């Protein structure tokens, strides 16, 4: 049986008086939203403070969703009790006129959507269309508590035309002196936990946001994710979903999950996903390099190195690009730096060997490549480079052996 989801929105009108019943009927009919029923408030509700004016009810023609729209008249601004910090956060996407409407408006329309979980995506589009019709009548602004933001006419139009992730808002806050914390608001509208990435290196923020939005989109489209479950991106690595304790400012009905690097065997669970983000950036750099976009590849490499100056994969790709640019001395310096900082990684001596080959120093290159192969006996590229060193030194027999080994390993 489908789980019922409830989503609440609040529309603050620019005007002091509610639209006439007939006007609302016409607006909904013109937007092909269906015909609402209306019930005026009883005398006691009308005399209360705030005063209830009446309630409209509307059913979606296809998704089985229903809307309840309650009009309430306040004696003072409807959002008067909201703190200034929360109000600034709420209105950060709005123009001055819409922000003033939220600050001063006294007529509120409480809109509640009820729908089965499987129909939530269609129901939200239908609800946004209904809200846009109401905004056009009231000159109002919609508050979305789940997303912790507000939508004006322009934003509502973009949501109707945009992807499902348009219903989500990404918050970006400081995590430490040089790292960020990205977290979603709005996934609870889909009956899903909110997501976050913590301790993000500033240089890899773009990769973090793209990855978080991709995972969020899958959840909004119906996929599930629970604590302890892994997301495996194959060569780029994997992250594990970890429960995050709720706090008053980031409460989420369906919980919050942090995506963090899968720990190495025997290691503790990390807080961040820096390893995955670096590999994502490196994969993009490799694609750009393969497409002859050297400038783009180098820009990505520098961002990876800004997050971790000892990232051997990024340093080695940079060394290869320098060799292609006929800058072997600079590549040699990078290789020596790698060899010094990561003395167990084979890519330092491999870069040294390649640079020395390019400089015509084959005997020295052979020594460096021997060290690379000693560290990583399955490194096909090292065998291919050593085969070239043997060839240049006149030992065709050993060159042929290394060429065969490189071919076997996959070069």
C-alpha positions as CSV (number, residue, x, y, z in Angstrom):
1,X,0.0,0.0,0.0
2,X,1.3,3.4,-0.9
3,X,2.5,5.6,2.0
4,X,0.7,8.9,2.3
5,X,2.9,12.0,2.1
6,X,1.9,15.4,3.5
7,X,3.6,18.6,2.2
8,X,2.7,22.0,3.6
9,X,3.2,25.4,1.9
10,X,2.3,28.9,3.1
11,X,1.3,31.7,0.7
12,X,1.5,35.3,2.0
13,X,-0.6,37.7,0.0
14,X,0.4,41.2,-1.0
15,X,-3.1,42.3,-0.5
16,X,-5.2,42.6,2.6
17,X,-8.4,41.0,1.3
18,X,-8.8,37.5,-0.1
19,X,-9.7,36.8,-3.7
20,X,-13.4,36.3,-4.4
21,X,-14.5,32.7,-4.6
22,X,-15.5,33.1,-8.2
23,X,-12.1,34.5,-9.1
24,X,-10.3,31.5,-7.6
25,X,-12.7,29.1,-9.5
26,X,-11.9,30.9,-12.8
27,X,-8.1,30.8,-12.2
28,X,-8.1,27.1,-11.4
29,X,-10.3,26.3,-14.4
30,X,-8.1,28.4,-16.7
31,X,-5.1,26.5,-15.5
32,X,-6.9,23.1,-15.9
33,X,-6.4,22.3,-12.3
34,X,-9.9,21.1,-11.5
35,X,-12.9,22.7,-9.6
36,X,-12.4,23.4,-5.9
37,X,-15.1,23.3,-3.3
38,X,-15.3,26.1,-0.8
39,X,-16.5,26.2,2.8
40,X,-16.7,29.5,4.7
41,X,-15.4,29.6,8.2
42,X,-18.0,29.3,11.0
43,X,-18.6,32.3,13.3
44,X,-16.3,31.2,16.0
45,X,-13.3,30.6,13.6
46,X,-14.0,33.9,11.9
47,X,-13.9,35.8,15.2
48,X,-10.7,34.1,16.4
49,X,-7.3,35.6,16.2
50,X,-6.0,35.0,13.6
51,X,-9.4,34.8,11.9
52,X,-10.1,32.0,9.5
53,X,-11.8,33.1,6.3
54,X,-12.6,29.8,4.7
55,X,-11.2,26.6,3.1
56,X,-11.0,25.4,-0.5
57,X,-10.5,21.7,-1.3
58,X,-9.2,20.5,-4.7
59,X,-8.5,17.0,-6.0
60,X,-6.1,16.3,-8.8
61,X,-7.7,14.7,-11.8
62,X,-5.0,12.0,-12.4
63,X,-2.7,11.5,-9.4
64,X,-5.2,11.1,-6.6
65,X,-3.6,14.1,-4.8
66,X,-5.7,16.5,-2.8
67,X,-5.1,20.1,-1.7
68,X,-6.6,21.9,1.3
69,X,-6.2,25.7,1.1
70,X,-7.1,27.6,4.3
71,X,-7.3,31.4,4.2
72,X,-6.4,33.1,7.4
73,X,-6.5,36.8,8.2
74,X,-3.9,38.0,10.8
75,X,-4.1,41.3,12.8
76,X,-0.3,41.8,12.3
77,X,2.2,40.4,9.8
78,X,1.8,36.7,9.5
79,X,5.5,36.1,9.8
80,X,6.1,38.6,12.6
81,X,7.4,36.0,15.0
82,X,10.2,34.8,12.7
83,X,13.8,35.8,13.7
84,X,15.8,38.1,11.4
85,X,18.4,35.4,10.6
86,X,15.7,32.9,9.6
87,X,13.9,35.5,7.6
88,X,17.1,36.4,5.7
89,X,17.7,32.8,4.9
90,X,14.1,32.4,3.7
91,X,14.2,35.4,1.4
92,X,17.7,35.1,0.0
93,X,16.4,34.2,-3.5
94,X,13.7,36.9,-3.6
95,X,13.7,40.4,-4.9
96,X,13.1,43.3,-2.5
97,X,9.3,43.6,-3.4
98,X,8.6,39.9,-2.7
99,X,10.7,40.0,0.5
100,X,8.6,43.0,1.7
101,X,5.4,41.0,0.9
102,X,6.6,38.3,3.3
103,X,7.6,40.8,5.9
104,X,4.3,42.8,5.9
105,X,1.6,40.5,4.6
106,X,-1.3,39.7,6.9
107,X,-3.4,37.4,4.6
108,X,-2.1,33.8,4.6
109,X,-3.1,30.8,2.6
110,X,-2.1,27.5,4.2
111,X,-1.8,24.9,1.5
112,X,-1.6,21.2,2.4
113,X,-0.9,18.5,-0.2
114,X,-1.8,14.9,0.5
115,X,-0.8,12.2,-1.9
116,X,0.5,8.6,-2.2
117,X,4.3,8.3,-2.3
118,X,4.3,6.9,-5.9
119,X,2.5,9.9,-7.2
120,X,4.5,12.6,-5.4
121,X,6.4,13.9,-8.4
122,X,3.3,14.5,-10.5
123,X,1.4,15.9,-7.4
124,X,4.1,18.4,-6.7
125,X,4.0,19.7,-10.3
126,X,0.2,20.0,-10.0
127,X,0.6,21.8,-6.7
128,X,3.1,24.3,-8.1
129,X,0.7,25.1,-10.9
130,X,-2.0,25.7,-8.2
131,X,0.3,27.9,-6.2
132,X,1.2,29.9,-9.3
133,X,-2.4,30.5,-10.0
134,X,-2.9,31.7,-6.4
135,X,0.2,33.9,-6.6
136,X,-1.1,35.5,-9.7
137,X,-4.4,36.4,-7.8
138,X,-2.8,37.5,-4.6
139,X,0.6,39.0,-5.7
140,X,1.9,36.8,-3.0
141,X,5.0,34.7,-2.2
142,X,5.1,31.0,-1.3
143,X,7.0,29.8,1.7
144,X,8.3,26.2,1.4
145,X,9.2,25.0,4.9
146,X,10.7,21.7,3.8
147,X,13.1,23.4,1.5
148,X,13.6,26.3,3.9
149,X,13.1,28.9,1.1
150,X,10.5,31.0,-0.6
151,X,9.2,31.1,-4.2
152,X,8.0,34.1,-6.1
153,X,6.3,34.1,-9.5
154,X,9.6,33.8,-11.3
155,X,10.9,30.9,-9.2
156,X,7.6,29.0,-9.4
157,X,7.7,29.2,-13.2
158,X,11.3,27.9,-13.2
159,X,10.2,25.0,-11.0
160,X,7.4,24.0,-13.4
161,X,9.8,24.0,-16.3
162,X,12.8,22.6,-14.5
163,X,14.0,19.2,-13.3
164,X,12.7,17.5,-10.2
165,X,15.7,18.8,-8.3
166,X,14.2,22.3,-8.7
167,X,12.1,21.4,-5.6
168,X,15.3,21.1,-3.6
169,X,17.6,23.7,-2.1
170,X,21.3,23.2,-1.4
171,X,22.7,24.9,1.7
172,X,26.4,25.7,1.8
173,X,27.9,26.4,5.2
174,X,31.4,26.5,6.6
175,X,32.6,23.3,8.1
176,X,36.1,24.4,9.2
177,X,38.6,27.0,8.3
178,X,39.1,25.7,4.8
179,X,36.2,23.3,4.2
180,X,32.5,23.4,3.5
181,X,29.3,21.6,4.5
182,X,26.7,21.0,1.7
183,X,23.3,19.7,2.7
184,X,19.9,19.4,1.0
185,X,16.5,20.7,2.0
186,X,13.4,19.4,0.4
187,X,13.9,15.7,-0.1
188,X,11.5,15.1,2.8
189,X,8.8,16.3,0.4
190,X,9.4,13.0,-1.5
191,X,9.5,10.9,1.7
192,X,13.2,10.6,1.6
193,X,16.1,11.5,4.0
194,X,18.0,14.7,3.4
195,X,21.6,14.3,2.3
196,X,24.8,16.0,3.2
197,X,28.5,16.1,2.4
198,X,30.8,17.3,5.2
199,X,34.4,18.5,5.4
200,X,34.5,19.3,1.6
201,X,37.8,20.8,0.5
202,X,36.9,24.2,-0.9
203,X,38.7,23.4,-4.2
204,X,36.4,20.4,-4.8
205,X,33.1,22.1,-3.9
206,X,31.8,22.0,-7.5
207,X,32.3,18.2,-7.6
208,X,30.6,17.9,-4.2
209,X,27.5,19.8,-5.3
210,X,27.2,17.9,-8.6
211,X,27.5,14.5,-6.8
212,X,25.0,15.5,-4.1
213,X,22.5,16.7,-6.6
214,X,22.8,13.5,-8.6
215,X,22.1,11.3,-5.6
216,X,19.3,13.6,-4.5
217,X,17.7,13.3,-8.0
218,X,17.7,9.5,-7.8
219,X,16.0,9.6,-4.4
220,X,13.4,12.2,-5.6
221,X,12.6,9.9,-8.5
222,X,11.8,7.0,-6.1
223,X,15.1,5.2,-5.3
224,X,15.8,4.5,-1.6
225,X,18.9,4.9,0.5
226,X,19.4,3.8,4.1
227,X,22.2,4.1,6.7
228,X,24.9,1.6,6.0
229,X,24.1,1.3,2.3
230,X,26.9,2.0,-0.2
231,X,26.9,3.9,-3.5
232,X,29.6,2.3,-5.6
233,X,31.0,4.4,-8.5
234,X,33.4,1.6,-9.5
235,X,36.8,3.0,-10.4
236,X,36.1,6.3,-8.7
237,X,35.4,4.5,-5.4
238,X,32.4,4.3,-3.1
239,X,30.6,6.2,-0.4
240,X,28.6,4.9,2.5
241,X,25.5,6.5,3.9
242,X,25.8,7.4,7.6
243,X,23.0,8.5,9.9
244,X,23.3,12.1,11.1
245,X,21.8,13.1,14.5
246,X,19.1,15.7,14.0
247,X,19.4,19.3,15.3
248,X,16.8,22.0,15.6
249,X,17.9,23.9,12.5
250,X,18.1,20.9,10.3
251,X,15.3,18.7,11.4
252,X,14.0,16.3,8.7
253,X,11.0,14.1,9.1
254,X,12.7,11.2,7.3
255,X,16.1,11.7,8.8
256,X,19.4,12.9,7.3
257,X,22.2,10.8,5.8
258,X,25.8,11.8,5.3
259,X,27.7,10.4,2.3
260,X,31.3,9.6,3.3
261,X,34.2,7.7,1.8
262,X,34.0,4.0,2.4
263,X,36.6,3.2,5.0
264,X,39.7,1.2,4.1
265,X,39.8,-2.3,5.9
266,X,40.5,-1.8,9.5
267,X,40.1,2.0,9.4
268,X,37.5,4.1,11.1
269,X,34.6,5.7,9.2
270,X,35.7,9.1,7.9
271,X,33.5,12.2,8.1
272,X,34.1,13.5,4.5
273,X,34.1,12.1,1.0
274,X,37.3,13.9,-0.2
275,X,38.8,10.7,-1.7
276,X,35.7,10.2,-3.9
277,X,35.5,13.8,-4.9
278,X,39.2,13.9,-5.9
279,X,38.7,10.8,-8.0
280,X,35.7,12.4,-9.7
281,X,37.7,15.5,-10.5
282,X,40.6,13.4,-11.8
283,X,38.3,11.4,-14.0
284,X,37.0,14.6,-15.5
285,X,40.6,15.8,-15.9
286,X,41.5,12.6,-17.8
287,X,38.5,13.0,-20.1
288,X,39.5,16.6,-20.9
289,X,43.1,15.5,-21.4
290,X,41.9,12.8,-23.8
291,X,39.8,15.4,-25.7
292,X,42.9,17.6,-26.0
293,X,41.5,20.2,-23.5
294,X,44.8,20.5,-21.8
295,X,44.0,23.8,-20.1
296,X,40.8,22.4,-18.6
297,X,42.7,19.2,-17.5
298,X,45.4,21.3,-15.8
299,X,42.8,23.5,-14.1
300,X,41.2,20.5,-12.6
301,X,44.5,19.0,-11.5
302,X,45.4,22.2,-9.7
303,X,42.1,22.1,-7.8
304,X,42.8,18.5,-6.8
305,X,46.3,19.4,-5.6
306,X,44.8,22.4,-3.7
307,X,42.8,19.9,-1.7
308,X,45.7,17.4,-1.4
309,X,49.2,18.4,-2.5
310,X,50.3,14.8,-2.3
311,X,47.7,13.3,-4.6
312,X,49.9,11.0,-6.7
313,X,47.3,10.4,-9.4
314,X,46.9,14.1,-10.1
315,X,50.7,14.7,-9.9
316,X,51.3,11.9,-12.4
317,X,48.8,13.2,-14.9
318,X,50.3,16.6,-14.6
319,X,53.8,15.1,-15.3
320,X,52.4,13.3,-18.4
321,X,51.0,16.5,-19.7
322,X,54.3,18.3,-19.1
323,X,56.1,15.5,-21.1
324,X,53.6,16.0,-23.9
325,X,54.4,19.7,-23.9
326,X,58.1,18.8,-24.1
327,X,58.9,20.0,-20.6
328,X,60.8,17.0,-19.3
329,X,62.8,19.0,-16.7
330,X,59.5,20.1,-15.0
331,X,58.1,16.6,-15.2
332,X,61.3,15.3,-13.6
333,X,60.9,17.7,-10.7
334,X,57.3,16.5,-10.2
335,X,58.5,12.9,-10.2
336,X,61.2,13.6,-7.6
337,X,58.6,15.4,-5.5
338,X,56.3,12.4,-5.7
339,X,59.1,10.1,-4.8
340,X,60.0,12.2,-1.8
341,X,56.5,12.6,-0.5
342,X,55.0,9.2,-1.2
343,X,58.0,6.8,-1.1
344,X,55.9,3.7,-1.5
345,X,54.0,4.8,-4.7
346,X,55.4,3.6,-8.0
347,X,54.2,6.7,-9.9
348,X,57.1,8.8,-8.6
349,X,59.9,6.8,-10.1
350,X,57.8,6.1,-13.1
351,X,57.5,9.8,-13.8
352,X,61.2,10.2,-13.2
353,X,61.9,7.4,-15.6
354,X,59.7,8.8,-18.3
355,X,61.2,12.3,-17.9
356,X,64.8,10.9,-18.1
357,X,63.9,8.9,-21.2
358,X,62.6,12.1,-22.8
359,X,65.9,13.8,-21.9
360,X,68.0,11.0,-23.5
361,X,69.3,9.7,-20.1
362,X,68.4,6.1,-20.7
363,X,70.6,4.4,-18.1
364,X,69.3,6.6,-15.3
365,X,65.8,6.1,-16.6
366,X,66.3,2.3,-16.4
367,X,67.2,2.6,-12.7
368,X,64.1,4.7,-11.9
369,X,61.9,2.3,-13.8
370,X,63.3,-0.7,-12.0
371,X,62.3,1.0,-8.8
372,X,58.8,1.7,-10.2
373,X,58.3,-2.0,-11.1
374,X,59.7,-3.2,-7.8
375,X,57.0,-1.1,-6.1
376,X,54.2,-2.2,-8.4
377,X,54.9,-5.4,-10.4
378,X,51.5,-5.0,-12.2
379,X,52.2,-1.5,-13.7
380,X,51.9,-2.1,-17.4
381,X,53.0,1.4,-18.3
382,X,56.3,0.9,-16.3
383,X,57.1,-2.2,-18.3
384,X,56.4,-0.4,-21.6
385,X,58.7,2.5,-20.5
386,X,61.4,0.1,-19.4
387,X,61.1,-1.7,-22.7
388,X,61.9,1.6,-24.4
389,X,64.8,2.2,-22.1
390,X,66.3,-1.3,-23.0
391,X,65.8,-0.6,-26.7
392,X,67.6,2.7,-26.5
393,X,70.4,0.9,-24.6
394,X,70.7,-1.7,-27.3
395,X,69.3,-4.7,-25.4
396,X,66.5,-5.9,-27.7
397,X,66.0,-9.2,-25.9
398,X,65.1,-7.6,-22.6
399,X,63.1,-5.0,-24.4
400,X,61.0,-7.7,-26.1
401,X,60.4,-9.4,-22.7
402,X,59.1,-6.1,-21.2
403,X,57.0,-5.3,-24.2
404,X,55.3,-8.7,-23.9
405,X,54.7,-8.2,-20.2
406,X,53.2,-4.7,-20.9
407,X,50.9,-6.2,-23.5
408,X,49.8,-8.9,-21.1
409,X,49.1,-6.4,-18.4
410,X,47.0,-4.3,-20.7
411,X,49.0,-1.5,-22.4
